[in-house]
Amino acid sequence: MKTTLATMITLITASSAFAASGAESEGSGLFLILFIGIGALIIVGQMLPGLTLFGSMLKGLFSGKDAESRN
């Protein structure tokens, strides 16, 4: 019982010694670059139709036709 208690106390107090410092990381890997690239492609793919619709809306708002002729 005493050895189990002593072992638990030692592990609890020294738990920060087992934490990784992160100093050995090599930077961004291939999967991170692919993940960010695919996310950027999705954003651009959603933005192009939105800009097209926005341009069409502006063209419709500022066209020279009367409002009564559109109805």
HTML snippet that shows the backbone in 3Dmol.js (N, CA, C, O; Angstrom):
<script src="https://3Dmol.org/build/3Dmol-min.js"></script>
<div id="view" style="width:600px;height:400px;position:relative"></div>
<script>
const pdb = `
ATOM      1  N   MET A   1       0.820  -1.189   0.000  1.00  0.00           N
ATOM      2  CA  MET A   1       0.000   0.000   0.000  1.00  0.00           C
ATOM      3  C   MET A   1       0.867   1.256   0.000  1.00  0.00           C
ATOM      4  O   MET A   1       0.584   2.224  -0.707  1.00  0.00           O
ATOM      5  N   LYS A   2       1.928   1.222   0.806  1.00  0.00           N
ATOM      6  CA  LYS A   2       2.800   2.399   0.867  1.00  0.00           C
ATOM      7  C   LYS A   2       3.537   2.611  -0.450  1.00  0.00           C
ATOM      8  O   LYS A   2       3.744   3.746  -0.879  1.00  0.00           O
ATOM      9  N   THR A   3       3.934   1.505  -1.092  1.00  0.00           N
ATOM     10  CA  THR A   3       4.650   1.672  -2.367  1.00  0.00           C
ATOM     11  C   THR A   3       3.715   2.182  -3.459  1.00  0.00           C
ATOM     12  O   THR A   3       4.129   2.969  -4.309  1.00  0.00           O
ATOM     13  N   THR A   4       2.465   1.743  -3.443  1.00  0.00           N
ATOM     14  CA  THR A   4       1.500   2.220  -4.426  1.00  0.00           C
ATOM     15  C   THR A   4       1.220   3.698  -4.219  1.00  0.00           C
ATOM     16  O   THR A   4       1.147   4.459  -5.183  1.00  0.00           O
ATOM     17  N   LEU A   5       1.065   4.107  -2.978  1.00  0.00           N
ATOM     18  CA  LEU A   5       0.828   5.514  -2.673  1.00  0.00           C
ATOM     19  C   LEU A   5       2.034   6.360  -3.036  1.00  0.00           C
ATOM     20  O   LEU A   5       1.875   7.458  -3.569  1.00  0.00           O
ATOM     21  N   ALA A   6       3.217   5.882  -2.763  1.00  0.00           N
ATOM     22  CA  ALA A   6       4.437   6.626  -3.098  1.00  0.00           C
ATOM     23  C   ALA A   6       4.599   6.733  -4.610  1.00  0.00           C
ATOM     24  O   ALA A   6       5.008   7.774  -5.123  1.00  0.00           O
ATOM     25  N   THR A   7       4.280   5.663  -5.319  1.00  0.00           N
ATOM     26  CA  THR A   7       4.371   5.701  -6.784  1.00  0.00           C
ATOM     27  C   THR A   7       3.373   6.690  -7.366  1.00  0.00           C
ATOM     28  O   THR A   7       3.711   7.443  -8.279  1.00  0.00           O
ATOM     29  N   MET A   8       2.145   6.699  -6.850  1.00  0.00           N
ATOM     30  CA  MET A   8       1.137   7.634  -7.349  1.00  0.00           C
ATOM     31  C   MET A   8       1.523   9.079  -7.070  1.00  0.00           C
ATOM     32  O   MET A   8       1.340   9.943  -7.928  1.00  0.00           O
ATOM     33  N   ILE A   9       2.044   9.347  -5.908  1.00  0.00           N
ATOM     34  CA  ILE A   9       2.471  10.708  -5.570  1.00  0.00           C
ATOM     35  C   ILE A   9       3.622  11.142  -6.471  1.00  0.00           C
ATOM     36  O   ILE A   9       3.675  12.291  -6.910  1.00  0.00           O
ATOM     37  N   THR A  10       4.530  10.233  -6.739  1.00  0.00           N
ATOM     38  CA  THR A  10       5.663  10.561  -7.609  1.00  0.00           C
ATOM     39  C   THR A  10       5.190  10.859  -9.026  1.00  0.00           C
ATOM     40  O   THR A  10       5.658  11.813  -9.648  1.00  0.00           O
ATOM     41  N   LEU A  11       4.275  10.058  -9.535  1.00  0.00           N
ATOM     42  CA  LEU A  11       3.777  10.284 -10.891  1.00  0.00           C
ATOM     43  C   LEU A  11       2.960  11.564 -11.005  1.00  0.00           C
ATOM     44  O   LEU A  11       3.021  12.254 -12.023  1.00  0.00           O
ATOM     45  N   ILE A  12       2.202  11.881  -9.969  1.00  0.00           N
ATOM     46  CA  ILE A  12       1.393  13.104 -10.003  1.00  0.00           C
ATOM     47  C   ILE A  12       2.274  14.342  -9.969  1.00  0.00           C
ATOM     48  O   ILE A  12       2.026  15.297 -10.705  1.00  0.00           O
ATOM     49  N   THR A  13       3.292  14.338  -9.129  1.00  0.00           N
ATOM     50  CA  THR A  13       4.146  15.524  -9.018  1.00  0.00           C
ATOM     51  C   THR A  13       5.099  15.658 -10.199  1.00  0.00           C
ATOM     52  O   THR A  13       5.517  16.771 -10.519  1.00  0.00           O
ATOM     53  N   ALA A  14       5.451  14.567 -10.849  1.00  0.00           N
ATOM     54  CA  ALA A  14       6.399  14.620 -11.957  1.00  0.00           C
ATOM     55  C   ALA A  14       5.703  14.505 -13.305  1.00  0.00           C
ATOM     56  O   ALA A  14       6.347  14.181 -14.303  1.00  0.00           O
ATOM     57  N   SER A  15       4.405  14.761 -13.354  1.00  0.00           N
ATOM     58  CA  SER A  15       3.685  14.584 -14.614  1.00  0.00           C
ATOM     59  C   SER A  15       4.081  15.609 -15.669  1.00  0.00           C
ATOM     60  O   SER A  15       3.986  15.325 -16.863  1.00  0.00           O
ATOM     61  N   SER A  16       4.517  16.780 -15.260  1.00  0.00           N
ATOM     62  CA  SER A  16       4.920  17.774 -16.245  1.00  0.00           C
ATOM     63  C   SER A  16       6.227  17.391 -16.920  1.00  0.00           C
ATOM     64  O   SER A  16       6.532  17.901 -17.997  1.00  0.00           O
ATOM     65  N   ALA A  17       6.997  16.515 -16.318  1.00  0.00           N
ATOM     66  CA  ALA A  17       8.245  16.089 -16.933  1.00  0.00           C
ATOM     67  C   ALA A  17       7.989  15.207 -18.144  1.00  0.00           C
ATOM     68  O   ALA A  17       8.871  15.062 -18.990  1.00  0.00           O
ATOM     69  N   PHE A  18       6.812  14.618 -18.249  1.00  0.00           N
ATOM     70  CA  PHE A  18       6.494  13.755 -19.364  1.00  0.00           C
ATOM     71  C   PHE A  18       5.848  14.514 -20.523  1.00  0.00           C
ATOM     72  O   PHE A  18       5.589  13.921 -21.571  1.00  0.00           O
ATOM     73  N   ALA A  19       5.588  15.777 -20.363  1.00  0.00           N
ATOM     74  CA  ALA A  19       4.953  16.568 -21.411  1.00  0.00           C
ATOM     75  C   ALA A  19       5.953  16.842 -22.524  1.00  0.00           C
ATOM     76  O   ALA A  19       7.144  17.017 -22.270  1.00  0.00           O
ATOM     77  N   ALA A  20       5.467  16.877 -23.748  1.00  0.00           N
ATOM     78  CA  ALA A  20       6.328  17.151 -24.895  1.00  0.00           C
ATOM     79  C   ALA A  20       6.598  18.646 -24.983  1.00  0.00           C
ATOM     80  O   ALA A  20       5.697  19.463 -24.789  1.00  0.00           O
ATOM     81  N   SER A  21       7.828  18.991 -25.272  1.00  0.00           N
ATOM     82  CA  SER A  21       8.182  20.402 -25.354  1.00  0.00           C
ATOM     83  C   SER A  21       7.870  20.981 -26.726  1.00  0.00           C
ATOM     84  O   SER A  21       7.677  22.191 -26.848  1.00  0.00           O
ATOM     85  N   GLY A  22       7.817  20.159 -27.748  1.00  0.00           N
ATOM     86  CA  GLY A  22       7.548  20.650 -29.084  1.00  0.00           C
ATOM     87  C   GLY A  22       8.776  21.163 -29.789  1.00  0.00           C
ATOM     88  O   GLY A  22       8.673  21.643 -30.918  1.00  0.00           O
ATOM     89  N   ALA A  23       9.932  21.082 -29.170  1.00  0.00           N
ATOM     90  CA  ALA A  23      11.150  21.594 -29.779  1.00  0.00           C
ATOM     91  C   ALA A  23      11.624  20.721 -30.932  1.00  0.00           C
ATOM     92  O   ALA A  23      12.367  21.181 -31.799  1.00  0.00           O
ATOM     93  N   GLU A  24      11.201  19.476 -30.943  1.00  0.00           N
ATOM     94  CA  GLU A  24      11.672  18.579 -31.992  1.00  0.00           C
ATOM     95  C   GLU A  24      10.759  18.538 -33.207  1.00  0.00           C
ATOM     96  O   GLU A  24      10.980  17.730 -34.109  1.00  0.00           O
ATOM     97  N   SER A  25       9.738  19.387 -33.254  1.00  0.00           N
ATOM     98  CA  SER A  25       8.838  19.379 -34.410  1.00  0.00           C
ATOM     99  C   SER A  25       9.565  19.952 -35.625  1.00  0.00           C
ATOM    100  O   SER A  25      10.373  20.874 -35.510  1.00  0.00           O
ATOM    101  N   GLU A  26       9.263  19.391 -36.776  1.00  0.00           N
ATOM    102  CA  GLU A  26       9.961  19.764 -37.999  1.00  0.00           C
ATOM    103  C   GLU A  26       9.199  20.788 -38.829  1.00  0.00           C
ATOM    104  O   GLU A  26       9.652  21.159 -39.912  1.00  0.00           O
ATOM    105  N   GLY A  27       8.086  21.239 -38.358  1.00  0.00           N
ATOM    106  CA  GLY A  27       7.288  22.193 -39.115  1.00  0.00           C
ATOM    107  C   GLY A  27       6.062  21.522 -39.688  1.00  0.00           C
ATOM    108  O   GLY A  27       5.662  20.449 -39.236  1.00  0.00           O
ATOM    109  N   SER A  28       5.470  22.147 -40.676  1.00  0.00           N
ATOM    110  CA  SER A  28       4.236  21.616 -41.248  1.00  0.00           C
ATOM    111  C   SER A  28       4.558  20.453 -42.182  1.00  0.00           C
ATOM    112  O   SER A  28       5.503  20.500 -42.969  1.00  0.00           O
ATOM    113  N   GLY A  29       3.759  19.433 -42.069  1.00  0.00           N
ATOM    114  CA  GLY A  29       3.949  18.256 -42.890  1.00  0.00           C
ATOM    115  C   GLY A  29       3.123  18.318 -44.161  1.00  0.00           C
ATOM    116  O   GLY A  29       2.445  19.308 -44.436  1.00  0.00           O
ATOM    117  N   LEU A  30       3.193  17.257 -44.919  1.00  0.00           N
ATOM    118  CA  LEU A  30       2.491  17.182 -46.193  1.00  0.00           C
ATOM    119  C   LEU A  30       0.979  17.198 -46.004  1.00  0.00           C
ATOM    120  O   LEU A  30       0.263  17.836 -46.777  1.00  0.00           O
ATOM    121  N   PHE A  31       0.487  16.497 -44.975  1.00  0.00           N
ATOM    122  CA  PHE A  31      -0.959  16.435 -44.770  1.00  0.00           C
ATOM    123  C   PHE A  31      -1.535  17.790 -44.370  1.00  0.00           C
ATOM    124  O   PHE A  31      -2.658  18.115 -44.755  1.00  0.00           O
ATOM    125  N   LEU A  32      -0.797  18.577 -43.614  1.00  0.00           N
ATOM    126  CA  LEU A  32      -1.270  19.908 -43.252  1.00  0.00           C
ATOM    127  C   LEU A  32      -1.353  20.805 -44.479  1.00  0.00           C
ATOM    128  O   LEU A  32      -2.307  21.568 -44.628  1.00  0.00           O
ATOM    129  N   ILE A  33      -0.368  20.718 -45.349  1.00  0.00           N
ATOM    130  CA  ILE A  33      -0.365  21.532 -46.565  1.00  0.00           C
ATOM    131  C   ILE A  33      -1.524  21.115 -47.475  1.00  0.00           C
ATOM    132  O   ILE A  33      -2.195  21.967 -48.058  1.00  0.00           O
ATOM    133  N   LEU A  34      -1.758  19.795 -47.597  1.00  0.00           N
ATOM    134  CA  LEU A  34      -2.888  19.320 -48.399  1.00  0.00           C
ATOM    135  C   LEU A  34      -4.222  19.757 -47.809  1.00  0.00           C
ATOM    136  O   LEU A  34      -5.130  20.140 -48.547  1.00  0.00           O
ATOM    137  N   PHE A  35      -4.348  19.705 -46.491  1.00  0.00           N
ATOM    138  CA  PHE A  35      -5.579  20.123 -45.828  1.00  0.00           C
ATOM    139  C   PHE A  35      -5.873  21.600 -46.074  1.00  0.00           C
ATOM    140  O   PHE A  35      -7.005  21.965 -46.391  1.00  0.00           O
ATOM    141  N   ILE A  36      -4.868  22.438 -45.932  1.00  0.00           N
ATOM    142  CA  ILE A  36      -5.049  23.876 -46.155  1.00  0.00           C
ATOM    143  C   ILE A  36      -5.340  24.151 -47.631  1.00  0.00           C
ATOM    144  O   ILE A  36      -6.160  25.013 -47.950  1.00  0.00           O
ATOM    145  N   GLY A  37      -4.675  23.424 -48.531  1.00  0.00           N
ATOM    146  CA  GLY A  37      -4.912  23.609 -49.963  1.00  0.00           C
ATOM    147  C   GLY A  37      -6.322  23.228 -50.369  1.00  0.00           C
ATOM    148  O   GLY A  37      -6.957  23.939 -51.148  1.00  0.00           O
ATOM    149  N   ILE A  38      -6.821  22.109 -49.848  1.00  0.00           N
ATOM    150  CA  ILE A  38      -8.185  21.688 -50.180  1.00  0.00           C
ATOM    151  C   ILE A  38      -9.197  22.681 -49.601  1.00  0.00           C
ATOM    152  O   ILE A  38     -10.203  22.986 -50.242  1.00  0.00           O
ATOM    153  N   GLY A  39      -8.934  23.182 -48.397  1.00  0.00           N
ATOM    154  CA  GLY A  39      -9.816  24.198 -47.818  1.00  0.00           C
ATOM    155  C   GLY A  39      -9.844  25.466 -48.659  1.00  0.00           C
ATOM    156  O   GLY A  39     -10.901  26.070 -48.840  1.00  0.00           O
ATOM    157  N   ALA A  40      -8.691  25.870 -49.172  1.00  0.00           N
ATOM    158  CA  ALA A  40      -8.642  27.062 -50.026  1.00  0.00           C
ATOM    159  C   ALA A  40      -9.388  26.830 -51.337  1.00  0.00           C
ATOM    160  O   ALA A  40     -10.054  27.736 -51.837  1.00  0.00           O
ATOM    161  N   LEU A  41      -9.284  25.625 -51.896  1.00  0.00           N
ATOM    162  CA  LEU A  41     -10.019  25.319 -53.121  1.00  0.00           C
ATOM    163  C   LEU A  41     -11.524  25.356 -52.907  1.00  0.00           C
ATOM    164  O   LEU A  41     -12.268  25.811 -53.776  1.00  0.00           O
ATOM    165  N   ILE A  42     -11.967  24.884 -51.768  1.00  0.00           N
ATOM    166  CA  ILE A  42     -13.399  24.916 -51.464  1.00  0.00           C
ATOM    167  C   ILE A  42     -13.884  26.360 -51.340  1.00  0.00           C
ATOM    168  O   ILE A  42     -14.947  26.710 -51.851  1.00  0.00           O
ATOM    169  N   ILE A  43     -13.101  27.190 -50.660  1.00  0.00           N
ATOM    170  CA  ILE A  43     -13.496  28.597 -50.486  1.00  0.00           C
ATOM    171  C   ILE A  43     -13.545  29.312 -51.833  1.00  0.00           C
ATOM    172  O   ILE A  43     -14.492  30.051 -52.101  1.00  0.00           O
ATOM    173  N   VAL A  44     -12.545  29.106 -52.679  1.00  0.00           N
ATOM    174  CA  VAL A  44     -12.531  29.752 -53.994  1.00  0.00           C
ATOM    175  C   VAL A  44     -13.664  29.211 -54.856  1.00  0.00           C
ATOM    176  O   VAL A  44     -14.297  29.965 -55.595  1.00  0.00           O
ATOM    177  N   GLY A  45     -13.922  27.914 -54.766  1.00  0.00           N
ATOM    178  CA  GLY A  45     -14.998  27.319 -55.544  1.00  0.00           C
ATOM    179  C   GLY A  45     -16.367  27.842 -55.149  1.00  0.00           C
ATOM    180  O   GLY A  45     -17.266  27.900 -55.988  1.00  0.00           O
ATOM    181  N   GLN A  46     -16.545  28.221 -53.908  1.00  0.00           N
ATOM    182  CA  GLN A  46     -17.811  28.792 -53.464  1.00  0.00           C
ATOM    183  C   GLN A  46     -17.888  30.291 -53.746  1.00  0.00           C
ATOM    184  O   GLN A  46     -18.980  30.847 -53.860  1.00  0.00           O
ATOM    185  N   MET A  47     -16.747  30.936 -53.856  1.00  0.00           N
ATOM    186  CA  MET A  47     -16.740  32.379 -54.046  1.00  0.00           C
ATOM    187  C   MET A  47     -17.001  32.772 -55.501  1.00  0.00           C
ATOM    188  O   MET A  47     -17.604  33.815 -55.753  1.00  0.00           O
ATOM    189  N   LEU A  48     -16.560  31.964 -56.455  1.00  0.00           N
ATOM    190  CA  LEU A  48     -16.749  32.317 -57.872  1.00  0.00           C
ATOM    191  C   LEU A  48     -18.219  32.404 -58.273  1.00  0.00           C
ATOM    192  O   LEU A  48     -18.598  33.403 -58.884  1.00  0.00           O
ATOM    193  N   PRO A  49     -19.067  31.427 -57.971  1.00  0.00           N
ATOM    194  CA  PRO A  49     -20.484  31.599 -58.313  1.00  0.00           C
ATOM    195  C   PRO A  49     -21.144  32.744 -57.539  1.00  0.00           C
ATOM    196  O   PRO A  49     -22.047  33.403 -58.054  1.00  0.00           O
ATOM    197  N   GLY A  50     -20.705  32.976 -56.331  1.00  0.00           N
ATOM    198  CA  GLY A  50     -21.259  34.081 -55.561  1.00  0.00           C
ATOM    199  C   GLY A  50     -20.939  35.423 -56.178  1.00  0.00           C
ATOM    200  O   GLY A  50     -21.791  36.310 -56.236  1.00  0.00           O
ATOM    201  N   LEU A  51     -19.701  35.574 -56.640  1.00  0.00           N
ATOM    202  CA  LEU A  51     -19.337  36.828 -57.307  1.00  0.00           C
ATOM    203  C   LEU A  51     -20.079  36.995 -58.631  1.00  0.00           C
ATOM    204  O   LEU A  51     -20.434  38.112 -59.006  1.00  0.00           O
ATOM    205  N   THR A  52     -20.312  35.899 -59.333  1.00  0.00           N
ATOM    206  CA  THR A  52     -21.085  35.966 -60.582  1.00  0.00           C
ATOM    207  C   THR A  52     -22.512  36.416 -60.311  1.00  0.00           C
ATOM    208  O   THR A  52     -23.046  37.265 -61.024  1.00  0.00           O
ATOM    209  N   LEU A  53     -23.129  35.845 -59.279  1.00  0.00           N
ATOM    210  CA  LEU A  53     -24.485  36.262 -58.933  1.00  0.00           C
ATOM    211  C   LEU A  53     -24.530  37.703 -58.454  1.00  0.00           C
ATOM    212  O   LEU A  53     -25.477  38.428 -58.759  1.00  0.00           O
ATOM    213  N   PHE A  54     -23.520  38.123 -57.712  1.00  0.00           N
ATOM    214  CA  PHE A  54     -23.464  39.506 -57.246  1.00  0.00           C
ATOM    215  C   PHE A  54     -23.337  40.471 -58.426  1.00  0.00           C
ATOM    216  O   PHE A  54     -23.980  41.521 -58.450  1.00  0.00           O
ATOM    217  N   GLY A  55     -22.501  40.105 -59.407  1.00  0.00           N
ATOM    218  CA  GLY A  55     -22.362  40.936 -60.597  1.00  0.00           C
ATOM    219  C   GLY A  55     -23.653  41.010 -61.392  1.00  0.00           C
ATOM    220  O   GLY A  55     -24.000  42.070 -61.913  1.00  0.00           O
ATOM    221  N   SER A  56     -24.370  39.892 -61.492  1.00  0.00           N
ATOM    222  CA  SER A  56     -25.658  39.888 -62.184  1.00  0.00           C
ATOM    223  C   SER A  56     -26.684  40.743 -61.461  1.00  0.00           C
ATOM    224  O   SER A  56     -27.495  41.421 -62.091  1.00  0.00           O
ATOM    225  N   MET A  57     -26.643  40.707 -60.133  1.00  0.00           N
ATOM    226  CA  MET A  57     -27.569  41.528 -59.353  1.00  0.00           C
ATOM    227  C   MET A  57     -27.287  43.013 -59.574  1.00  0.00           C
ATOM    228  O   MET A  57     -28.211  43.804 -59.763  1.00  0.00           O
ATOM    229  N   LEU A  58     -26.011  43.384 -59.550  1.00  0.00           N
ATOM    230  CA  LEU A  58     -25.671  44.796 -59.787  1.00  0.00           C
ATOM    231  C   LEU A  58     -26.056  45.225 -61.193  1.00  0.00           C
ATOM    232  O   LEU A  58     -26.533  46.340 -61.400  1.00  0.00           O
ATOM    233  N   LYS A  59     -25.848  44.338 -62.157  1.00  0.00           N
ATOM    234  CA  LYS A  59     -26.225  44.652 -63.534  1.00  0.00           C
ATOM    235  C   LYS A  59     -27.736  44.853 -63.651  1.00  0.00           C
ATOM    236  O   LYS A  59     -28.185  45.751 -64.363  1.00  0.00           O
ATOM    237  N   GLY A  60     -28.517  44.033 -62.965  1.00  0.00           N
ATOM    238  CA  GLY A  60     -29.962  44.185 -62.984  1.00  0.00           C
ATOM    239  C   GLY A  60     -30.430  45.429 -62.267  1.00  0.00           C
ATOM    240  O   GLY A  60     -31.404  46.056 -62.683  1.00  0.00           O
ATOM    241  N   LEU A  61     -29.747  45.799 -61.187  1.00  0.00           N
ATOM    242  CA  LEU A  61     -30.150  46.996 -60.448  1.00  0.00           C
ATOM    243  C   LEU A  61     -29.866  48.268 -61.214  1.00  0.00           C
ATOM    244  O   LEU A  61     -30.661  49.208 -61.178  1.00  0.00           O
ATOM    245  N   PHE A  62     -28.749  48.309 -61.901  1.00  0.00           N
ATOM    246  CA  PHE A  62     -28.338  49.544 -62.552  1.00  0.00           C
ATOM    247  C   PHE A  62     -28.579  49.539 -64.056  1.00  0.00           C
ATOM    248  O   PHE A  62     -28.003  50.356 -64.775  1.00  0.00           O
ATOM    249  N   SER A  63     -29.409  48.643 -64.533  1.00  0.00           N
ATOM    250  CA  SER A  63     -29.714  48.656 -65.963  1.00  0.00           C
ATOM    251  C   SER A  63     -30.642  49.841 -66.265  1.00  0.00           C
ATOM    252  O   SER A  63     -31.290  50.364 -65.358  1.00  0.00           O
ATOM    253  N   GLY A  64     -30.708  50.254 -67.501  1.00  0.00           N
ATOM    254  CA  GLY A  64     -31.467  51.441 -67.879  1.00  0.00           C
ATOM    255  C   GLY A  64     -32.954  51.203 -68.078  1.00  0.00           C
ATOM    256  O   GLY A  64     -33.669  52.145 -68.422  1.00  0.00           O
ATOM    257  N   LYS A  65     -33.450  49.994 -67.880  1.00  0.00           N
ATOM    258  CA  LYS A  65     -34.870  49.712 -68.117  1.00  0.00           C
ATOM    259  C   LYS A  65     -35.725  50.265 -66.980  1.00  0.00           C
ATOM    260  O   LYS A  65     -35.265  50.402 -65.847  1.00  0.00           O
ATOM    261  N   ASP A  66     -36.986  50.581 -67.308  1.00  0.00           N
ATOM    262  CA  ASP A  66     -37.929  51.029 -66.283  1.00  0.00           C
ATOM    263  C   ASP A  66     -38.386  49.843 -65.438  1.00  0.00           C
ATOM    264  O   ASP A  66     -38.329  48.691 -65.869  1.00  0.00           O
ATOM    265  N   ALA A  67     -38.833  50.149 -64.246  1.00  0.00           N
ATOM    266  CA  ALA A  67     -39.304  49.097 -63.343  1.00  0.00           C
ATOM    267  C   ALA A  67     -40.604  48.489 -63.845  1.00  0.00           C
ATOM    268  O   ALA A  67     -40.864  47.312 -63.600  1.00  0.00           O
ATOM    269  N   GLU A  68     -41.431  49.272 -64.549  1.00  0.00           N
ATOM    270  CA  GLU A  68     -42.713  48.756 -65.026  1.00  0.00           C
ATOM    271  C   GLU A  68     -42.535  47.811 -66.217  1.00  0.00           C
ATOM    272  O   GLU A  68     -43.363  46.923 -66.422  1.00  0.00           O
ATOM    273  N   SER A  69     -41.492  47.985 -66.989  1.00  0.00           N
ATOM    274  CA  SER A  69     -41.293  47.121 -68.141  1.00  0.00           C
ATOM    275  C   SER A  69     -40.736  45.746 -67.729  1.00  0.00           C
ATOM    276  O   SER A  69     -40.800  44.792 -68.504  1.00  0.00           O
ATOM    277  N   ARG A  70     -40.198  45.653 -66.521  1.00  0.00           N
ATOM    278  CA  ARG A  70     -39.686  44.366 -66.034  1.00  0.00           C
ATOM    279  C   ARG A  70     -40.803  43.477 -65.516  1.00  0.00           C
ATOM    280  O   ARG A  70     -40.618  42.264 -65.425  1.00  0.00           O
ATOM    281  N   ASN A  71     -41.945  44.034 -65.178  1.00  0.00           N
ATOM    282  CA  ASN A  71     -43.036  43.233 -64.602  1.00  0.00           C
ATOM    283  C   ASN A  71     -43.786  42.543 -65.639  1.00  0.00           C
ATOM    284  O   ASN A  71     -44.738  41.824 -65.337  1.00  0.00           O
TER     285      ASN A  71
END
`;
const viewer = $3Dmol.createViewer("view");
viewer.addModel(pdb, "pdb");
viewer.setStyle({}, {cartoon: {color: "spectrum"}});
viewer.zoomTo();
viewer.render();
</script>
